[in-house]
Structures are given as structure tokens and as C-alpha cells.
Amino acid sequence: GVALWLFFANAVPAVQERYQRLATGGPPAPLHWVLACLAQFPAGALPAARMLSLGCGAGTLEVMLARHDAFRRCDAWDLAPGAIEQAREAARAAGEERIDFAVRDVEREEIAPGVYDAVWFNSSLHHVTDLEGVLDRVRRALRPGGFLFLHEYVGPPRFALPERQREAIRAAFALIPERLRHLGGDRAAPVLSAPLLPDPAAVEAADPSESPRSHEILSAVAARFEVLARHDAGGALLHFLLHGIAGNFRDDDPEAQRLLRLLFEIEDTLMAIGDLASDFAVVIARPRDAG
């Protein structure tokens, strides 16, 4: 799913470089989506007084923001107590005391109005069912001139990929030689004979919160915010094409790297001609009523 794709994007350097290039809009933007977001602040505006991260998970984003001195204080919520404990430990390990992690459910709790310079969703908004209610609360929570930053899966709900997308994934998989299809990238492991395409019913059964309305995120944001930038990060082909086999594409294997570049070009071309949409996006926005 989403977590696996983002892991691959970080674990395979060529995939990471391409993902960040797309997610930042390409050079001369900083080569990380978080830095591209922070670059929206006027000179001298950072550290911001207060930021909010919703669905913070294990605290990776918040610790990174702290490392770049993005805020004086940051509130970070997640509904999973285990994730909050991991996040607190990550902050302690980094010697960071400016982040207030809390077990809170954004779909059921109010957010203090007019107190935040930025609100972040890092692969968390696609778990929300009440998009309208949550985004309305986020809009009210932002100070005048504040930013909404999204790094999200925006593809089909429950990974219910349309047949055209499945066809493209299967066709691209057929281009991958057997030696690059070992499960987990382990050459002693079984070889996949077909891509690991998702079953939406199984996705919902395993996690009812997995992308219930992911395909409506962009329109729900646009209805409430002025979108300053949207960077489509791809993934419609590569997300499930590389699922389970990304580890085969090692840096020290020139043939594997050449094939990986071909797969990038196929996805880029299919997106460019409108045959595939982007399944991942970074959005930078401000409330429509901002002065």
C-alpha cells in the first residue's frame, strides 16, 4: 500500500531521486518535498510560532522539521497510542523538546482556531472519511497567511485500480526479466510471475481506514483552499509494479538501473498523455479567505 510505496521511494535511491524531483516540481526546487514546502515561507518567517501535524505516525516529519528549525512549537496528533510512543522516543533521541505529541483523533476533536502557521498531512489525510469536516477545521485553525501542506496518496479508493491502470502495470511487469522479480529482492526467494495487484475488498477488510475517499482529496482541498502549487509525484504505474520486487534494482547493477529508467519513462509518458493519473501529490495551499 501507501506505506510500502513510500518505503520503496526511500529505499531505492533512483526511485527516491525521481519521486522527490516530481514531488518538488523539479529543479531548482530543493530536492525534498518538505524543504519545498518550507521554501514557501517569506525570508525570516521561520521558525514559525506554531505548526500542527495531523496523523503524525512515528514522528519522522516532525523531527525533520525541527532539525530545519521550522517552528518554535509543534503539536502532533495521531490516534494510535503506539505511534505516539514511537514519535516521542524519536524526539527524545533527537534531543528535541519543542514537539507536543498527543493521542487525538482529528475526525472527532476540534482544533483551536487561528493559532497555526502551518498544518501538515504526511500520508495521513487519505485515511480520513470526513474530509469536509476535517478540512473545514484545518482552515479555521490557520492564522492569516498560514499554509496547508499535503503529501498524500490521491489515487483510487481502497486501491480499486481501474482496468486500464491494471493493464499498464501488467504490461510493464512483462518487461522485467526473471532475475529482477525475486520477492523482497532476495535472490534466494521465489520469483513473482505477476505483479502484486491489490484486492479492494481485502484492503478494506485489513484496514477500514485505508483510502476510503482518497480520490476526493484534491477536490475537497480546492473547494476550501487556494492551491498555490500541486506537484504530481506519479506512482500510478510504479506503486504496484515495484511492490515486492523493488529491492532487486540495486545501484551496482547497471542493467537493472537502465530498466528502471525505462519504467520511469513509461510512467512519465502515460501521465503526460493523460492515460494515467498521478496517484501521489504534494499540495501547497492557503485558506480561500486568507488576506
C-alpha positions in Angstrom: 0.0 0.0 0.0 1.0 3.6 0.5 3.5 2.9 3.3 5.2 0.3 1.1 5.5 2.6 -1.8 6.9 5.4 0.3 9.4 2.9 1.8 10.5 1.9 -1.7 10.8 5.6 -2.7 13.2 6.0 0.2 15.0 2.6 -0.1 15.8 2.6 -3.8 18.0 5.7 -4.5 16.9 6.1 -8.1 13.2 5.9 -7.2 13.8 8.3 -4.3 15.5 10.8 -6.6 12.8 10.7 -9.2 10.0 10.8 -6.5 11.4 13.8 -4.8 12.1 15.6 -8.2 8.4 15.1 -9.1 7.1 15.9 -5.6 9.0 19.3 -5.6 8.2 20.3 -9.1 11.8 19.6 -10.3 14.9 21.8 -10.2 15.6 24.4 -9.0 13.3 23.4 -6.1 15.0 21.8 -3.1 15.3 18.0 -3.6 12.8 17.1 -0.8 9.1 17.8 -0.7 9.4 19.1 2.9 12.0 21.6 2.0 10.0 22.8 -1.0 7.1 23.4 1.4 9.2 25.4 3.8 10.5 27.5 1.0 7.0 29.0 0.7 7.6 31.0 3.9 8.9 34.5 3.3 12.5 35.2 4.3 12.9 35.5 8.0 9.5 33.9 8.8 11.0 30.7 10.1 10.9 29.4 12.7 7.2 29.8 12.7 5.5 30.3 16.0 3.4 27.1 15.9 2.7 24.2 13.5 0.3 21.3 13.6 0.9 17.8 12.1 -2.2 15.6 11.8 -1.7 11.8 11.6 2.0 12.2 12.6 2.7 8.5 12.9 6.2 7.8 14.3 7.3 11.4 14.2 9.6 11.4 11.2 8.2 14.6 9.6 8.1 16.5 12.9 11.7 15.6 13.8 12.8 16.6 10.3 11.0 20.0 10.6 12.6 20.5 14.0 16.1 19.8 12.5 15.4 22.5 10.0 14.3 24.9 12.8 10.9 25.3 11.1 8.9 26.0 14.3 9.1 27.2 17.9 6.4 24.7 18.9 4.7 21.9 17.0 1.6 20.0 18.0 1.4 16.5 16.5 -1.6 14.2 16.7 -2.2 10.6 15.9 -5.0 8.3 17.0 -2.6 5.3 17.6 -1.0 5.3 21.0 1.8 3.1 19.8 2.7 5.5 17.1 2.8 8.4 19.5 5.1 6.5 21.8 7.4 5.9 18.9 7.3 9.5 18.0 8.1 10.6 21.5 11.1 8.3 21.5 12.3 9.6 18.2 12.1 13.2 19.5 13.9 12.2 22.7 16.6 10.5 20.6 17.0 13.7 18.6 17.1 15.8 21.8 14.0 17.7 20.6 11.7 19.2 23.2 9.6 21.6 21.0 7.1 18.9 19.8 4.0 18.1 21.8 2.8 14.6 20.7 -0.8 13.6 21.6 -3.2 10.8 21.1 -6.1 12.6 19.4 -8.5 11.8 16.6 -8.8 14.7 14.1 -12.2 13.4 12.9 -13.7 13.7 16.3 -11.9 16.6 18.0 -11.9 20.3 17.5 -8.7 22.2 16.6 -8.0 25.5 18.2 -8.9 28.3 15.7 -6.5 30.8 14.3 -3.3 29.5 16.1 -1.2 27.7 13.5 1.2 29.0 10.8 1.1 25.6 9.0 -0.9 22.4 9.1 0.7 19.2 7.7 -0.7 16.0 6.5 2.0 13.5 5.6 0.3 10.4 4.1 -2.5 10.7 6.7 -5.4 12.6 5.1 -6.2 9.6 2.8 -7.2 7.8 6.0 -9.9 10.4 6.7 -13.5 9.7 5.9 -14.9 13.1 6.9 -12.7 15.1 4.5 -15.0 18.1 4.5 -15.3 18.4 8.3 -11.5 17.9 8.9 -10.5 20.4 6.2 -13.0 23.0 7.5 -11.5 22.7 10.9 -8.0 23.0 9.4 -9.0 26.1 7.5 -10.2 27.7 10.7 -7.1 26.6 12.6 -4.8 28.5 10.3 -3.6 32.1 11.0 -4.0 34.6 8.2 -1.3 33.8 5.7 -0.9 30.3 7.1 -0.2 27.2 4.9 -1.7 23.8 4.4 0.8 21.2 3.3 -0.2 17.8 1.9 1.9 14.9 0.9 -0.7 12.3 0.0 -2.0 9.3 -1.8 -4.7 10.7 -4.0 -5.4 7.7 -6.2 -8.4 5.3 -6.4 -10.1 4.5 -3.1 -9.1 1.2 -1.4 -6.6 0.8 -4.4 -9.5 -0.1 -6.6 -7.4 0.4 -9.7 -9.3 0.9 -13.0 -8.7 -1.8 -15.6 -6.6 0.5 -17.8 -4.2 1.0 -14.9 -4.0 -2.7 -14.2 -3.3 -3.4 -17.9 -0.4 -0.9 -17.9 1.1 -2.4 -14.7 0.8 -6.0 -16.1 2.3 -4.9 -19.5 5.3 -3.2 -17.7 5.8 -6.2 -15.4 6.2 -8.3 -18.5 9.3 -6.2 -19.4 11.0 -7.1 -16.2 13.3 -10.2 -16.5 13.0 -13.0 -14.1 16.2 -12.2 -12.3 14.7 -8.9 -11.2 11.5 -10.4 -9.9 12.7 -12.1 -6.7 10.4 -11.4 -3.8 11.9 -8.9 -1.5 15.0 -8.5 -3.7 16.4 -11.7 -2.2 17.9 -13.8 -4.9 17.2 -17.0 -2.9 13.5 -16.0 -2.7 10.7 -17.1 -5.0 10.2 -15.2 -8.3 7.0 -13.4 -8.9 5.1 -14.4 -12.0 2.7 -11.5 -11.9 2.5 -8.1 -10.2 1.0 -7.9 -6.7 -2.1 -6.1 -7.6 -4.5 -5.2 -4.7 -7.9 -6.6 -3.9 -10.0 -3.6 -2.7 -12.2 -5.9 -0.5 -9.1 -7.3 1.2 -7.7 -3.8 1.6 -10.8 -2.7 3.4 -11.0 -5.8 5.5 -7.4 -5.4 6.6 -7.8 -1.7 7.4 -11.1 0.1 7.0 -9.4 3.4 7.2 -7.2 2.7 4.1 -8.0 5.4 1.5 -11.8 5.4 1.8 -12.1 8.7 -0.1 -8.6 9.3 -1.4 -9.8 10.2 -4.9 -11.8 13.1 -3.5 -8.9 14.8 -1.5 -7.8 17.2 -4.3 -11.3 18.4 -5.0 -12.2 18.8 -1.3 -9.0 20.8 -0.8 -9.6 23.0 -3.8 -13.1 23.8 -2.6 -11.7 25.3 0.6 -8.2 26.5 -0.1 -6.4 28.4 -2.8 -4.0 25.9 -4.2 -0.6 27.6 -4.7 1.2 24.6 -6.0 0.4 20.9 -6.8 3.2 18.6 -7.7 2.1 15.2 -9.1 4.6 12.6 -7.8 3.5 9.7 -10.0 3.2 6.1 -8.8 0.2 5.0 -10.8 2.4 2.5 -12.6 5.4 2.1 -10.3 3.5 1.8 -7.0 2.3 -1.7 -7.5 4.7 -2.6 -10.3 7.6 -2.5 -7.9 5.6 -3.8 -4.9 7.7 -6.7 -3.5 10.5 -6.6 -6.1 12.0 -3.1 -5.7 15.0 -4.5 -3.8 16.2 -6.2 -7.0 17.0 -2.9 -8.6 20.4 -2.4 -7.0 22.6 0.6 -7.6 25.5 -1.7 -8.6 23.5 -3.4 -11.3 23.7 -1.2 -14.5 21.2 -3.3 -16.4 18.7 -3.0 -13.6 19.2 0.7 -13.4 18.7 1.1 -17.1 15.5 -0.9 -16.9 14.3 1.3 -14.0 14.9 4.4 -16.1 12.8 2.9 -18.9 10.0 2.2 -16.4 10.2 5.8 -15.2 9.9 7.0 -18.8 6.8 4.7 -19.4 5.0 6.1 -16.3 6.0 9.7 -17.2 4.8 9.3 -20.8 1.5 7.7 -19.8 0.8 10.5 -17.3 1.9 13.2 -19.9 -0.6 11.9 -22.5 -3.4 11.6 -19.9 -3.6 7.8 -20.0 -2.7 7.5 -16.3 -3.3 10.0 -13.5 -0.8 10.6 -10.6 -1.5 8.6 -7.5 0.6 10.7 -5.3 0.7 14.5 -4.9 2.2 17.3 -2.8 -0.1 20.3 -2.4 0.7 23.7 -1.0 -2.4 25.8 -0.2 -3.8 28.7 1.7 -7.3 29.2 3.0 -9.5 30.9 0.4 -10.4 33.7 2.8 -6.8 34.5 3.7 -5.8 38.1 3.4 
